[in-house]
Amino acid sequence: MTEIKLYKSNKKAIKVMALCTPFVVLGIFILGKSPLVGWFSIAFFGLAYPVGIYNLLDKRPMLIFNEIGLFDRSTHNEFINWELIKDAYPINISGQKFICLLIDEDFKPSKKKNRFYKSVSKLNEAIGAQELNINLGQVQKIDEVKLTLFILNMAKATKMDRTNLIKASELS
């Protein structure tokens, strides 16, 4: 089966660790004057190291596109079929890039979830997002407009044309 796999960015993991390092060092220097603040700084910003190392060692793909649909490991635990996607659009929320997927009301994940999940999905829609959003924050550098157009083309294509669209794609 022909597919495109997009992976986490190692540069972003290293960047997070590098940006937290001065705060950890500052916390070490503050320990003598204010131990509570120093330990809090070390503990809070020190969490960037295990998270960053996990992201560096995690070699699983974040996004998979194939003839069946798309799989986003951070959003949904199964493939989202192309037939379910009605529309897609890019959105930027506080510097984080997302692709919002507009799907049929009957197939929204909140139909099977509790009241808290349903209220959170309504908050998403209040800020202009959808219930299913693809977070591009950790994915390797990719143009969100090209990816959105690719998703729209795949959703409108026939099963026979999807293989050709994947092969002709410039995403990977």
C-alpha positions in Angstrom: 0.0 0.0 0.0 1.3 3.4 -1.0 1.5 5.8 1.9 3.2 9.0 3.1 4.6 9.2 6.6 5.4 12.4 8.4 7.6 12.2 11.6 8.3 14.3 14.6 10.9 17.0 14.2 14.2 16.4 16.1 15.1 20.1 15.9 12.0 21.1 17.8 12.8 18.6 20.6 16.3 19.9 20.9 15.0 23.5 20.8 12.7 22.9 23.7 15.5 21.4 25.8 17.8 24.3 24.9 15.3 26.9 25.8 14.7 25.3 29.2 18.4 24.9 30.0 18.9 28.6 31.2 16.0 28.3 33.6 17.4 25.1 35.1 20.8 26.8 35.5 19.1 29.8 37.0 17.2 27.5 39.4 20.5 26.0 40.5 21.9 29.5 41.3 18.8 30.5 43.2 18.9 27.4 45.4 21.1 29.2 48.0 18.9 32.3 48.3 15.4 30.8 47.8 15.4 27.0 47.9 11.6 26.7 47.1 11.8 28.8 44.0 15.1 27.2 42.9 13.7 23.6 43.2 10.5 24.6 41.5 12.4 26.1 38.6 14.6 23.0 38.3 11.7 20.6 38.5 9.4 22.4 36.2 11.9 23.3 33.4 13.8 20.1 34.0 10.8 18.2 32.7 11.8 19.4 29.2 14.7 16.9 29.2 12.7 13.6 29.6 10.1 14.9 27.2 12.7 16.1 24.7 14.6 12.8 24.9 11.4 10.8 24.5 10.6 12.9 21.3 14.1 12.3 20.0 13.9 8.6 20.5 10.3 8.1 19.3 10.6 7.1 15.6 6.9 6.3 15.0 5.2 8.4 12.3 3.0 11.2 13.5 0.9 11.4 10.4 0.2 8.6 7.8 -1.7 9.2 4.6 -2.8 6.3 2.4 -5.6 5.3 0.1 -7.9 4.5 3.1 -7.6 7.8 5.0 -5.3 9.7 7.3 -4.0 8.7 10.7 -2.9 11.3 13.3 -1.3 9.6 16.3 -1.9 12.6 18.5 -5.6 13.2 17.7 -7.5 10.0 16.8 -6.6 6.3 17.5 -7.8 5.0 14.1 -7.7 6.0 10.4 -10.1 8.8 9.4 -11.6 7.7 6.1 -11.4 10.1 3.2 -15.1 9.7 2.6 -15.9 11.3 6.0 -14.0 14.5 5.4 -16.2 17.2 4.0 -13.8 20.1 4.2 -10.4 21.1 5.7 -8.8 24.4 6.5 -5.6 25.6 8.2 -5.8 27.6 11.4 -3.1 29.3 13.6 -3.9 29.4 17.3 -1.2 31.2 19.4 1.5 30.3 16.9 0.5 26.7 16.7 -0.5 25.4 13.3 -3.5 23.1 12.9 -5.5 21.7 10.1 -9.1 21.5 11.0 -11.1 18.6 9.5 -14.8 19.1 9.0 -16.5 15.7 9.1 -20.0 14.5 9.0 -22.0 15.0 12.2 -22.9 11.4 12.5 -19.2 10.3 12.7 -17.8 12.8 15.2 -15.9 11.1 18.0 -17.9 13.1 20.6 -21.0 11.0 19.8 -19.4 8.2 21.8 -17.9 10.3 24.5 -18.9 11.7 27.9 -20.3 15.2 28.6 -16.9 16.7 29.4 -15.5 15.7 26.0 -18.5 17.1 24.3 -18.1 20.4 26.1 -14.4 20.6 25.2 -15.3 19.9 21.5 -17.8 22.8 21.7 -15.0 25.1 23.0 -12.8 24.0 20.0 -15.6 25.0 17.6 -16.0 28.4 19.5 -12.4 29.4 18.7 -12.8 28.4 15.0 -11.4 24.9 15.2 -13.2 21.6 14.7 -13.5 18.4 16.8 -10.8 16.8 14.7 -7.7 18.9 14.3 -4.3 17.9 13.1 -1.6 19.5 15.2 1.4 20.3 13.1 3.4 21.6 16.0 5.7 18.6 16.3 5.7 17.5 12.7 8.8 18.1 10.6 8.7 21.4 8.7 5.7 21.3 6.3 3.6 23.8 4.5 0.2 23.7 6.1 -1.5 25.1 3.0 -0.1 22.4 0.7 -1.0 19.7 3.2 -4.6 21.1 3.5 -4.9 21.1 -0.3 -3.6 17.5 -0.4 -6.2 16.5 2.2 -9.0 18.2 0.2 -7.8 16.6 -3.1 -7.7 13.1 -1.4 -11.1 13.5 0.1 -12.6 14.4 -3.3 -10.7 11.8 -5.3 -11.9 8.4 -6.3 -10.2 5.3 -4.8 -8.3 4.8 -8.0 -7.0 8.3 -8.1 -5.8 8.4 -4.5 -2.8 6.2 -5.2 -1.7 8.5 -8.0 -2.2 11.5 -5.8 0.0 10.0 -3.1 2.8 9.1 -5.6 2.7 12.6 -7.1 2.7 14.3 -3.7 5.5 16.6 -2.6 4.8 16.1 1.1 7.4 13.4 1.9 
